[in-house]
Amino acid sequence: MPTPDMSLWGLFLQAHFVVKFVMIGLLAASVWCWAIVIDKQLLFTRTKRNMDRFEKIFWSGQSLEDLYRSLANRPNTGMAALFVAAMREWKRSYESGSRSVAGLQQRIDKVLDVTIARETERLESNLLVLATVGSAGPFIGLFGTVWGIMTAFQSIAASKNTSLAVVAPGIAEALFATAIGLIAAIPAVIFYNKFSSQVGRQAGRMEGFADEFSAILSRQIDERA
């Protein structure tokens, strides 16, 4: 009787086609998760750097009009997007030919809320994939394990040989599926929690800036009223 190949590659090749399908799916999910992790890490780093830079410029005393003109015609994210959206609503009210400012404060607050929601959604995109893989990965791997063990016992019954040398390869192939499920799920859970916390912190910064900027515009509205 030939000695079974107990290497990881050998276990994969010897596994039932259903178990192979589960393994390939979990490995693909793991690669997808790592691609999301890298993309999100770059996104959060870039967003934090941009917000730090914008806050430094905003509180430097530069004219709001000059800052708006420098940002209005280019794509903006984070606090810069909030600033541009609020200033656009402000200027639309004062430069439309009507000097009425009735309801302007409410419109500005609404614009800020909508922009915060849009920016938060951008930060949260694809986090659901990490949550799904983190929660479902172990169960999918367990399904592959159950199927593999069932197939192994069927082979044992057919051969009528219950020695460890016969049982071990089939059990090892089955457990390999659970291991891959955990390899996919554990990083997904860790980074989902990490990124969810970062979304909360960055959304909190935007909400704080929105409140401060709304108060600034409110004072100017009162002065012009």
Rosetta constraint file for C-alpha pairs under 8 A:
AtomPair CA 4 CA 169 HARMONIC 6.86 0.50
AtomPair CA 5 CA 10 HARMONIC 5.04 0.50
AtomPair CA 5 CA 11 HARMONIC 6.81 0.50
AtomPair CA 6 CA 10 HARMONIC 5.80 0.50
AtomPair CA 6 CA 11 HARMONIC 5.85 0.50
AtomPair CA 6 CA 169 HARMONIC 6.88 0.50
AtomPair CA 6 CA 172 HARMONIC 7.98 0.50
AtomPair CA 7 CA 11 HARMONIC 6.06 0.50
AtomPair CA 8 CA 12 HARMONIC 6.29 0.50
AtomPair CA 8 CA 176 HARMONIC 7.98 0.50
AtomPair CA 9 CA 13 HARMONIC 6.26 0.50
AtomPair CA 10 CA 14 HARMONIC 6.10 0.50
AtomPair CA 11 CA 15 HARMONIC 6.08 0.50
AtomPair CA 11 CA 169 HARMONIC 7.53 0.50
AtomPair CA 11 CA 172 HARMONIC 7.22 0.50
AtomPair CA 11 CA 173 HARMONIC 5.10 0.50
AtomPair CA 11 CA 176 HARMONIC 7.60 0.50
AtomPair CA 12 CA 20 HARMONIC 6.50 0.50
AtomPair CA 12 CA 173 HARMONIC 6.78 0.50
AtomPair CA 13 CA 20 HARMONIC 7.83 0.50
AtomPair CA 14 CA 173 HARMONIC 7.37 0.50
AtomPair CA 15 CA 19 HARMONIC 6.07 0.50
AtomPair CA 15 CA 20 HARMONIC 6.10 0.50
AtomPair CA 15 CA 148 HARMONIC 7.19 0.50
AtomPair CA 15 CA 170 HARMONIC 7.65 0.50
AtomPair CA 15 CA 173 HARMONIC 5.74 0.50
AtomPair CA 15 CA 174 HARMONIC 7.47 0.50
AtomPair CA 16 CA 20 HARMONIC 6.19 0.50
AtomPair CA 16 CA 148 HARMONIC 6.60 0.50
AtomPair CA 16 CA 151 HARMONIC 7.51 0.50
AtomPair CA 17 CA 21 HARMONIC 6.13 0.50
AtomPair CA 18 CA 22 HARMONIC 6.34 0.50
AtomPair CA 18 CA 144 HARMONIC 7.13 0.50
AtomPair CA 18 CA 147 HARMONIC 7.57 0.50
AtomPair CA 19 CA 23 HARMONIC 6.17 0.50
AtomPair CA 19 CA 144 HARMONIC 4.87 0.50
AtomPair CA 19 CA 145 HARMONIC 7.37 0.50
AtomPair CA 19 CA 147 HARMONIC 6.92 0.50
AtomPair CA 19 CA 148 HARMONIC 6.29 0.50
AtomPair CA 19 CA 174 HARMONIC 7.36 0.50
AtomPair CA 19 CA 177 HARMONIC 6.89 0.50
AtomPair CA 20 CA 24 HARMONIC 6.11 0.50
AtomPair CA 21 CA 25 HARMONIC 6.08 0.50
AtomPair CA 22 CA 26 HARMONIC 6.15 0.50
AtomPair CA 22 CA 140 HARMONIC 7.04 0.50
AtomPair CA 22 CA 141 HARMONIC 6.84 0.50
AtomPair CA 22 CA 144 HARMONIC 5.93 0.50
AtomPair CA 22 CA 177 HARMONIC 7.11 0.50
AtomPair CA 23 CA 27 HARMONIC 6.11 0.50
AtomPair CA 23 CA 141 HARMONIC 7.48 0.50
AtomPair CA 23 CA 144 HARMONIC 7.69 0.50
AtomPair CA 23 CA 177 HARMONIC 5.74 0.50
AtomPair CA 23 CA 180 HARMONIC 6.63 0.50
AtomPair CA 23 CA 181 HARMONIC 7.82 0.50
AtomPair CA 24 CA 28 HARMONIC 6.10 0.50
AtomPair CA 25 CA 29 HARMONIC 6.14 0.50
AtomPair CA 26 CA 30 HARMONIC 6.09 0.50
AtomPair CA 26 CA 137 HARMONIC 6.94 0.50
AtomPair CA 26 CA 140 HARMONIC 7.90 0.50
AtomPair CA 26 CA 141 HARMONIC 7.58 0.50
AtomPair CA 26 CA 180 HARMONIC 6.55 0.50
AtomPair CA 26 CA 181 HARMONIC 6.03 0.50
AtomPair CA 26 CA 184 HARMONIC 6.41 0.50
AtomPair CA 27 CA 31 HARMONIC 6.28 0.50
AtomPair CA 27 CA 180 HARMONIC 7.02 0.50
AtomPair CA 27 CA 184 HARMONIC 6.97 0.50
AtomPair CA 28 CA 32 HARMONIC 6.18 0.50
AtomPair CA 29 CA 33 HARMONIC 6.08 0.50
AtomPair CA 29 CA 133 HARMONIC 7.00 0.50
AtomPair CA 29 CA 184 HARMONIC 6.79 0.50
AtomPair CA 30 CA 34 HARMONIC 6.26 0.50
AtomPair CA 30 CA 183 HARMONIC 7.49 0.50
AtomPair CA 30 CA 184 HARMONIC 4.59 0.50
AtomPair CA 30 CA 185 HARMONIC 7.71 0.50
AtomPair CA 31 CA 35 HARMONIC 6.24 0.50
AtomPair CA 32 CA 36 HARMONIC 6.30 0.50
AtomPair CA 33 CA 37 HARMONIC 6.08 0.50
AtomPair CA 33 CA 129 HARMONIC 7.29 0.50
AtomPair CA 33 CA 130 HARMONIC 6.11 0.50
AtomPair CA 33 CA 133 HARMONIC 7.89 0.50
AtomPair CA 33 CA 184 HARMONIC 7.83 0.50
AtomPair CA 33 CA 188 HARMONIC 6.42 0.50
AtomPair CA 34 CA 38 HARMONIC 6.18 0.50
AtomPair CA 35 CA 39 HARMONIC 6.18 0.50
AtomPair CA 36 CA 40 HARMONIC 5.89 0.50
AtomPair CA 36 CA 126 HARMONIC 7.04 0.50
AtomPair CA 37 CA 41 HARMONIC 6.02 0.50
AtomPair CA 37 CA 191 HARMONIC 6.93 0.50
AtomPair CA 38 CA 42 HARMONIC 6.29 0.50
AtomPair CA 39 CA 43 HARMONIC 6.13 0.50
AtomPair CA 40 CA 44 HARMONIC 6.04 0.50
AtomPair CA 40 CA 123 HARMONIC 7.94 0.50
AtomPair CA 40 CA 195 HARMONIC 7.69 0.50
AtomPair CA 41 CA 45 HARMONIC 6.12 0.50
AtomPair CA 42 CA 46 HARMONIC 6.01 0.50
AtomPair CA 43 CA 47 HARMONIC 5.98 0.50
AtomPair CA 43 CA 123 HARMONIC 7.78 0.50
AtomPair CA 44 CA 48 HARMONIC 6.01 0.50
AtomPair CA 44 CA 123 HARMONIC 7.63 0.50
AtomPair CA 44 CA 198 HARMONIC 7.51 0.50
AtomPair CA 45 CA 49 HARMONIC 6.20 0.50
AtomPair CA 46 CA 50 HARMONIC 6.11 0.50
AtomPair CA 47 CA 51 HARMONIC 6.12 0.50
AtomPair CA 47 CA 77 HARMONIC 7.40 0.50
AtomPair CA 47 CA 78 HARMONIC 6.66 0.50
AtomPair CA 48 CA 52 HARMONIC 6.12 0.50
AtomPair CA 48 CA 202 HARMONIC 7.47 0.50
AtomPair CA 49 CA 53 HARMONIC 6.19 0.50
AtomPair CA 50 CA 54 HARMONIC 6.07 0.50
AtomPair CA 50 CA 78 HARMONIC 7.59 0.50
AtomPair CA 51 CA 55 HARMONIC 6.00 0.50
AtomPair CA 51 CA 78 HARMONIC 6.31 0.50
AtomPair CA 51 CA 79 HARMONIC 5.92 0.50
AtomPair CA 51 CA 80 HARMONIC 7.40 0.50
AtomPair CA 52 CA 56 HARMONIC 6.26 0.50
AtomPair CA 53 CA 57 HARMONIC 6.41 0.50
AtomPair CA 54 CA 58 HARMONIC 5.92 0.50
AtomPair CA 54 CA 79 HARMONIC 7.05 0.50
AtomPair CA 54 CA 80 HARMONIC 6.51 0.50
AtomPair CA 55 CA 59 HARMONIC 6.03 0.50
AtomPair CA 55 CA 79 HARMONIC 7.86 0.50
AtomPair CA 56 CA 60 HARMONIC 6.06 0.50
AtomPair CA 57 CA 61 HARMONIC 7.63 0.50
AtomPair CA 57 CA 62 HARMONIC 7.00 0.50
AtomPair CA 58 CA 62 HARMONIC 6.57 0.50
AtomPair CA 58 CA 64 HARMONIC 7.88 0.50
AtomPair CA 58 CA 67 HARMONIC 7.73 0.50
AtomPair CA 62 CA 66 HARMONIC 7.14 0.50
AtomPair CA 62 CA 67 HARMONIC 6.86 0.50
AtomPair CA 63 CA 67 HARMONIC 6.23 0.50
AtomPair CA 64 CA 68 HARMONIC 5.96 0.50
AtomPair CA 65 CA 69 HARMONIC 6.17 0.50
AtomPair CA 66 CA 70 HARMONIC 6.29 0.50
AtomPair CA 67 CA 71 HARMONIC 6.37 0.50
AtomPair CA 68 CA 72 HARMONIC 5.60 0.50
AtomPair CA 68 CA 83 HARMONIC 7.75 0.50
AtomPair CA 68 CA 84 HARMONIC 6.28 0.50
AtomPair CA 68 CA 87 HARMONIC 7.05 0.50
AtomPair CA 69 CA 73 HARMONIC 7.53 0.50
AtomPair CA 71 CA 75 HARMONIC 7.83 0.50
AtomPair CA 71 CA 76 HARMONIC 7.32 0.50
AtomPair CA 71 CA 80 HARMONIC 7.58 0.50
AtomPair CA 71 CA 84 HARMONIC 7.00 0.50
AtomPair CA 72 CA 84 HARMONIC 6.19 0.50
AtomPair CA 76 CA 80 HARMONIC 5.64 0.50
AtomPair CA 76 CA 81 HARMONIC 4.87 0.50
AtomPair CA 77 CA 81 HARMONIC 4.79 0.50
AtomPair CA 77 CA 82 HARMONIC 7.89 0.50
AtomPair CA 77 CA 119 HARMONIC 7.00 0.50
AtomPair CA 78 CA 82 HARMONIC 6.70 0.50
AtomPair CA 78 CA 116 HARMONIC 7.96 0.50
AtomPair CA 78 CA 119 HARMONIC 6.35 0.50
AtomPair CA 78 CA 206 HARMONIC 6.76 0.50
AtomPair CA 79 CA 83 HARMONIC 6.17 0.50
AtomPair CA 79 CA 206 HARMONIC 5.79 0.50
AtomPair CA 79 CA 209 HARMONIC 7.07 0.50
AtomPair CA 79 CA 210 HARMONIC 7.97 0.50
AtomPair CA 80 CA 84 HARMONIC 6.15 0.50
AtomPair CA 81 CA 85 HARMONIC 6.07 0.50
AtomPair CA 81 CA 115 HARMONIC 7.17 0.50
AtomPair CA 82 CA 86 HARMONIC 6.15 0.50
AtomPair CA 82 CA 112 HARMONIC 5.86 0.50
AtomPair CA 82 CA 115 HARMONIC 6.04 0.50
AtomPair CA 82 CA 116 HARMONIC 7.10 0.50
AtomPair CA 82 CA 206 HARMONIC 7.82 0.50
AtomPair CA 82 CA 210 HARMONIC 6.97 0.50
AtomPair CA 83 CA 87 HARMONIC 6.02 0.50
AtomPair CA 83 CA 213 HARMONIC 7.73 0.50
AtomPair CA 84 CA 88 HARMONIC 5.90 0.50
AtomPair CA 85 CA 89 HARMONIC 6.41 0.50
AtomPair CA 85 CA 111 HARMONIC 6.58 0.50
AtomPair CA 85 CA 112 HARMONIC 7.03 0.50
AtomPair CA 85 CA 115 HARMONIC 7.37 0.50
AtomPair CA 86 CA 90 HARMONIC 6.16 0.50
AtomPair CA 86 CA 108 HARMONIC 5.55 0.50
AtomPair CA 86 CA 109 HARMONIC 7.97 0.50
AtomPair CA 86 CA 111 HARMONIC 6.35 0.50
AtomPair CA 86 CA 112 HARMONIC 6.35 0.50
AtomPair CA 87 CA 91 HARMONIC 6.00 0.50
AtomPair CA 88 CA 92 HARMONIC 5.97 0.50
AtomPair CA 89 CA 93 HARMONIC 6.31 0.50
AtomPair CA 89 CA 107 HARMONIC 7.50 0.50
AtomPair CA 89 CA 108 HARMONIC 6.37 0.50
AtomPair CA 89 CA 111 HARMONIC 7.72 0.50
AtomPair CA 90 CA 94 HARMONIC 6.50 0.50
AtomPair CA 90 CA 104 HARMONIC 7.42 0.50
AtomPair CA 90 CA 108 HARMONIC 7.18 0.50
AtomPair CA 91 CA 95 HARMONIC 5.60 0.50
AtomPair CA 91 CA 96 HARMONIC 7.92 0.50
AtomPair CA 92 CA 96 HARMONIC 5.60 0.50
AtomPair CA 93 CA 98 HARMONIC 7.05 0.50
AtomPair CA 93 CA 99 HARMONIC 7.16 0.50
AtomPair CA 93 CA 100 HARMONIC 7.35 0.50
AtomPair CA 93 CA 101 HARMONIC 6.74 0.50
AtomPair CA 93 CA 104 HARMONIC 7.32 0.50
AtomPair CA 94 CA 98 HARMONIC 6.60 0.50
AtomPair CA 94 CA 99 HARMONIC 5.67 0.50
AtomPair CA 94 CA 100 HARMONIC 7.62 0.50
AtomPair CA 94 CA 101 HARMONIC 7.63 0.50
AtomPair CA 95 CA 99 HARMONIC 7.81 0.50
AtomPair CA 101 CA 221 HARMONIC 7.45 0.50
AtomPair CA 101 CA 225 HARMONIC 7.47 0.50
AtomPair CA 103 CA 107 HARMONIC 6.28 0.50
AtomPair CA 104 CA 108 HARMONIC 6.13 0.50
AtomPair CA 105 CA 109 HARMONIC 6.20 0.50
AtomPair CA 105 CA 214 HARMONIC 7.72 0.50
AtomPair CA 105 CA 217 HARMONIC 7.84 0.50
AtomPair CA 105 CA 218 HARMONIC 6.40 0.50
AtomPair CA 105 CA 221 HARMONIC 7.82 0.50
AtomPair CA 106 CA 110 HARMONIC 6.12 0.50
AtomPair CA 107 CA 111 HARMONIC 6.13 0.50
AtomPair CA 108 CA 112 HARMONIC 6.17 0.50
AtomPair CA 108 CA 214 HARMONIC 7.28 0.50
AtomPair CA 109 CA 113 HARMONIC 6.18 0.50
AtomPair CA 109 CA 214 HARMONIC 6.78 0.50
AtomPair CA 110 CA 114 HARMONIC 6.18 0.50
AtomPair CA 111 CA 115 HARMONIC 6.12 0.50
AtomPair CA 112 CA 116 HARMONIC 6.10 0.50
AtomPair CA 112 CA 210 HARMONIC 6.41 0.50
AtomPair CA 113 CA 117 HARMONIC 6.23 0.50
AtomPair CA 114 CA 118 HARMONIC 6.22 0.50
AtomPair CA 115 CA 119 HARMONIC 6.10 0.50
AtomPair CA 116 CA 120 HARMONIC 6.00 0.50
AtomPair CA 116 CA 203 HARMONIC 7.20 0.50
AtomPair CA 116 CA 206 HARMONIC 6.81 0.50
AtomPair CA 116 CA 207 HARMONIC 7.15 0.50
AtomPair CA 117 CA 121 HARMONIC 6.11 0.50
AtomPair CA 118 CA 122 HARMONIC 6.29 0.50
AtomPair CA 119 CA 123 HARMONIC 6.36 0.50
AtomPair CA 120 CA 124 HARMONIC 6.13 0.50
AtomPair CA 120 CA 199 HARMONIC 6.97 0.50
AtomPair CA 120 CA 203 HARMONIC 6.23 0.50
AtomPair CA 121 CA 125 HARMONIC 6.05 0.50
AtomPair CA 123 CA 199 HARMONIC 6.29 0.50
AtomPair CA 124 CA 128 HARMONIC 7.99 0.50
AtomPair CA 124 CA 196 HARMONIC 7.57 0.50
AtomPair CA 124 CA 199 HARMONIC 6.82 0.50
AtomPair CA 126 CA 130 HARMONIC 7.14 0.50
AtomPair CA 127 CA 131 HARMONIC 6.39 0.50
AtomPair CA 127 CA 192 HARMONIC 6.31 0.50
AtomPair CA 127 CA 195 HARMONIC 7.81 0.50
AtomPair CA 127 CA 196 HARMONIC 7.91 0.50
AtomPair CA 128 CA 132 HARMONIC 6.01 0.50
AtomPair CA 129 CA 133 HARMONIC 6.15 0.50
AtomPair CA 130 CA 134 HARMONIC 5.90 0.50
AtomPair CA 130 CA 188 HARMONIC 4.87 0.50
AtomPair CA 130 CA 189 HARMONIC 6.66 0.50
AtomPair CA 130 CA 191 HARMONIC 7.59 0.50
AtomPair CA 130 CA 192 HARMONIC 5.78 0.50
AtomPair CA 131 CA 135 HARMONIC 6.13 0.50
AtomPair CA 131 CA 188 HARMONIC 6.70 0.50
AtomPair CA 131 CA 189 HARMONIC 6.38 0.50
AtomPair CA 131 CA 192 HARMONIC 6.20 0.50
AtomPair CA 132 CA 136 HARMONIC 5.79 0.50
AtomPair CA 132 CA 137 HARMONIC 7.73 0.50
AtomPair CA 133 CA 137 HARMONIC 5.02 0.50
AtomPair CA 133 CA 184 HARMONIC 6.99 0.50
AtomPair CA 133 CA 185 HARMONIC 5.65 0.50
AtomPair CA 133 CA 188 HARMONIC 6.41 0.50
AtomPair CA 133 CA 189 HARMONIC 7.98 0.50
AtomPair CA 134 CA 138 HARMONIC 7.65 0.50
AtomPair CA 134 CA 184 HARMONIC 7.21 0.50
AtomPair CA 134 CA 185 HARMONIC 4.04 0.50
AtomPair CA 134 CA 186 HARMONIC 6.36 0.50
AtomPair CA 134 CA 187 HARMONIC 7.67 0.50
AtomPair CA 134 CA 188 HARMONIC 4.99 0.50
AtomPair CA 134 CA 189 HARMONIC 4.85 0.50
AtomPair CA 135 CA 139 HARMONIC 7.83 0.50
AtomPair CA 135 CA 185 HARMONIC 6.88 0.50
AtomPair CA 135 CA 189 HARMONIC 7.66 0.50
AtomPair CA 136 CA 140 HARMONIC 6.15 0.50
AtomPair CA 136 CA 185 HARMONIC 7.62 0.50
AtomPair CA 137 CA 141 HARMONIC 6.15 0.50
AtomPair CA 137 CA 181 HARMONIC 4.86 0.50
AtomPair CA 137 CA 182 HARMONIC 6.65 0.50
AtomPair CA 137 CA 184 HARMONIC 6.37 0.50
AtomPair CA 137 CA 185 HARMONIC 5.18 0.50
AtomPair CA 138 CA 142 HARMONIC 6.01 0.50
AtomPair CA 138 CA 178 HARMONIC 6.43 0.50
AtomPair CA 138 CA 181 HARMONIC 4.74 0.50
AtomPair CA 138 CA 182 HARMONIC 5.49 0.50
AtomPair CA 138 CA 185 HARMONIC 6.46 0.50
AtomPair CA 139 CA 143 HARMONIC 6.14 0.50
AtomPair CA 139 CA 181 HARMONIC 7.54 0.50
AtomPair CA 140 CA 144 HARMONIC 6.49 0.50
AtomPair CA 140 CA 178 HARMONIC 7.87 0.50
AtomPair CA 140 CA 181 HARMONIC 6.68 0.50
AtomPair CA 141 CA 145 HARMONIC 6.26 0.50
AtomPair CA 141 CA 177 HARMONIC 4.94 0.50
AtomPair CA 141 CA 178 HARMONIC 4.17 0.50
AtomPair CA 141 CA 179 HARMONIC 7.25 0.50
AtomPair CA 141 CA 180 HARMONIC 6.71 0.50
AtomPair CA 141 CA 181 HARMONIC 4.50 0.50
AtomPair CA 141 CA 182 HARMONIC 7.54 0.50
AtomPair CA 142 CA 146 HARMONIC 6.10 0.50
AtomPair CA 142 CA 177 HARMONIC 6.98 0.50
AtomPair CA 142 CA 178 HARMONIC 5.23 0.50
AtomPair CA 142 CA 181 HARMONIC 7.63 0.50
AtomPair CA 143 CA 147 HARMONIC 6.14 0.50
AtomPair CA 144 CA 148 HARMONIC 6.00 0.50
AtomPair CA 144 CA 174 HARMONIC 6.49 0.50
AtomPair CA 144 CA 177 HARMONIC 5.59 0.50
AtomPair CA 144 CA 178 HARMONIC 7.10 0.50
AtomPair CA 145 CA 149 HARMONIC 6.07 0.50
AtomPair CA 145 CA 173 HARMONIC 7.84 0.50
AtomPair CA 145 CA 174 HARMONIC 4.16 0.50
AtomPair CA 145 CA 175 HARMONIC 5.37 0.50
AtomPair CA 145 CA 176 HARMONIC 7.43 0.50
AtomPair CA 145 CA 177 HARMONIC 5.64 0.50
AtomPair CA 145 CA 178 HARMONIC 6.03 0.50
AtomPair CA 146 CA 150 HARMONIC 6.08 0.50
AtomPair CA 146 CA 174 HARMONIC 6.99 0.50
AtomPair CA 147 CA 151 HARMONIC 6.21 0.50
AtomPair CA 147 CA 174 HARMONIC 7.37 0.50
AtomPair CA 148 CA 152 HARMONIC 6.07 0.50
AtomPair CA 148 CA 170 HARMONIC 6.92 0.50
AtomPair CA 148 CA 171 HARMONIC 7.21 0.50
AtomPair CA 148 CA 173 HARMONIC 6.82 0.50
AtomPair CA 148 CA 174 HARMONIC 4.47 0.50
AtomPair CA 149 CA 153 HARMONIC 6.14 0.50
AtomPair CA 149 CA 170 HARMONIC 6.60 0.50
AtomPair CA 149 CA 171 HARMONIC 5.78 0.50
AtomPair CA 149 CA 174 HARMONIC 5.71 0.50
AtomPair CA 150 CA 154 HARMONIC 6.28 0.50
AtomPair CA 151 CA 155 HARMONIC 6.32 0.50
AtomPair CA 151 CA 170 HARMONIC 7.85 0.50
AtomPair CA 152 CA 156 HARMONIC 6.21 0.50
AtomPair CA 152 CA 167 HARMONIC 7.20 0.50
AtomPair CA 152 CA 170 HARMONIC 4.93 0.50
AtomPair CA 152 CA 171 HARMONIC 6.78 0.50
AtomPair CA 153 CA 157 HARMONIC 6.04 0.50
AtomPair CA 153 CA 167 HARMONIC 7.90 0.50
AtomPair CA 154 CA 158 HARMONIC 6.19 0.50
AtomPair CA 155 CA 159 HARMONIC 6.15 0.50
AtomPair CA 156 CA 160 HARMONIC 5.75 0.50
AtomPair CA 156 CA 161 HARMONIC 5.89 0.50
AtomPair CA 156 CA 162 HARMONIC 6.33 0.50
AtomPair CA 156 CA 166 HARMONIC 7.25 0.50
AtomPair CA 156 CA 167 HARMONIC 7.00 0.50
AtomPair CA 157 CA 161 HARMONIC 7.29 0.50
AtomPair CA 161 CA 166 HARMONIC 6.89 0.50
AtomPair CA 162 CA 166 HARMONIC 6.43 0.50
AtomPair CA 162 CA 167 HARMONIC 6.38 0.50
AtomPair CA 163 CA 167 HARMONIC 6.34 0.50
AtomPair CA 164 CA 168 HARMONIC 5.55 0.50
AtomPair CA 165 CA 169 HARMONIC 7.32 0.50
AtomPair CA 166 CA 170 HARMONIC 7.65 0.50
AtomPair CA 167 CA 171 HARMONIC 6.39 0.50
AtomPair CA 168 CA 172 HARMONIC 5.97 0.50
AtomPair CA 169 CA 173 HARMONIC 6.14 0.50
AtomPair CA 170 CA 174 HARMONIC 6.34 0.50
AtomPair CA 171 CA 175 HARMONIC 6.18 0.50
AtomPair CA 172 CA 176 HARMONIC 6.09 0.50
AtomPair CA 173 CA 177 HARMONIC 7.10 0.50
AtomPair CA 174 CA 178 HARMONIC 7.35 0.50
AtomPair CA 175 CA 179 HARMONIC 6.41 0.50
AtomPair CA 176 CA 180 HARMONIC 6.32 0.50
AtomPair CA 177 CA 181 HARMONIC 6.26 0.50
AtomPair CA 178 CA 182 HARMONIC 6.29 0.50
AtomPair CA 179 CA 183 HARMONIC 6.18 0.50
AtomPair CA 180 CA 184 HARMONIC 6.24 0.50
AtomPair CA 181 CA 185 HARMONIC 6.05 0.50
AtomPair CA 182 CA 186 HARMONIC 5.72 0.50
AtomPair CA 183 CA 187 HARMONIC 7.14 0.50
AtomPair CA 184 CA 188 HARMONIC 6.60 0.50
AtomPair CA 185 CA 189 HARMONIC 6.18 0.50
AtomPair CA 186 CA 190 HARMONIC 6.29 0.50
AtomPair CA 187 CA 191 HARMONIC 6.03 0.50
AtomPair CA 188 CA 192 HARMONIC 5.90 0.50
AtomPair CA 189 CA 193 HARMONIC 6.26 0.50
AtomPair CA 190 CA 194 HARMONIC 6.28 0.50
AtomPair CA 191 CA 195 HARMONIC 5.88 0.50
AtomPair CA 192 CA 196 HARMONIC 5.94 0.50
AtomPair CA 193 CA 197 HARMONIC 6.26 0.50
AtomPair CA 194 CA 198 HARMONIC 6.44 0.50
AtomPair CA 195 CA 199 HARMONIC 6.09 0.50
AtomPair CA 196 CA 200 HARMONIC 6.31 0.50
AtomPair CA 197 CA 201 HARMONIC 6.34 0.50
AtomPair CA 198 CA 202 HARMONIC 6.11 0.50
AtomPair CA 199 CA 203 HARMONIC 5.89 0.50
AtomPair CA 200 CA 204 HARMONIC 6.00 0.50
AtomPair CA 201 CA 205 HARMONIC 6.33 0.50
AtomPair CA 202 CA 206 HARMONIC 6.34 0.50
AtomPair CA 203 CA 207 HARMONIC 6.16 0.50
AtomPair CA 204 CA 208 HARMONIC 6.11 0.50
AtomPair CA 205 CA 209 HARMONIC 6.22 0.50
AtomPair CA 206 CA 210 HARMONIC 6.01 0.50
AtomPair CA 207 CA 211 HARMONIC 6.23 0.50
AtomPair CA 208 CA 212 HARMONIC 6.38 0.50
AtomPair CA 209 CA 213 HARMONIC 5.98 0.50
AtomPair CA 210 CA 214 HARMONIC 5.87 0.50
AtomPair CA 211 CA 215 HARMONIC 6.24 0.50
AtomPair CA 212 CA 216 HARMONIC 6.39 0.50
AtomPair CA 213 CA 217 HARMONIC 6.28 0.50
AtomPair CA 214 CA 218 HARMONIC 5.97 0.50
AtomPair CA 215 CA 219 HARMONIC 6.31 0.50
AtomPair CA 216 CA 220 HARMONIC 6.57 0.50
AtomPair CA 217 CA 221 HARMONIC 6.11 0.50
AtomPair CA 218 CA 222 HARMONIC 6.25 0.50
AtomPair CA 219 CA 223 HARMONIC 6.24 0.50
AtomPair CA 220 CA 224 HARMONIC 6.24 0.50
AtomPair CA 221 CA 225 HARMONIC 5.99 0.50
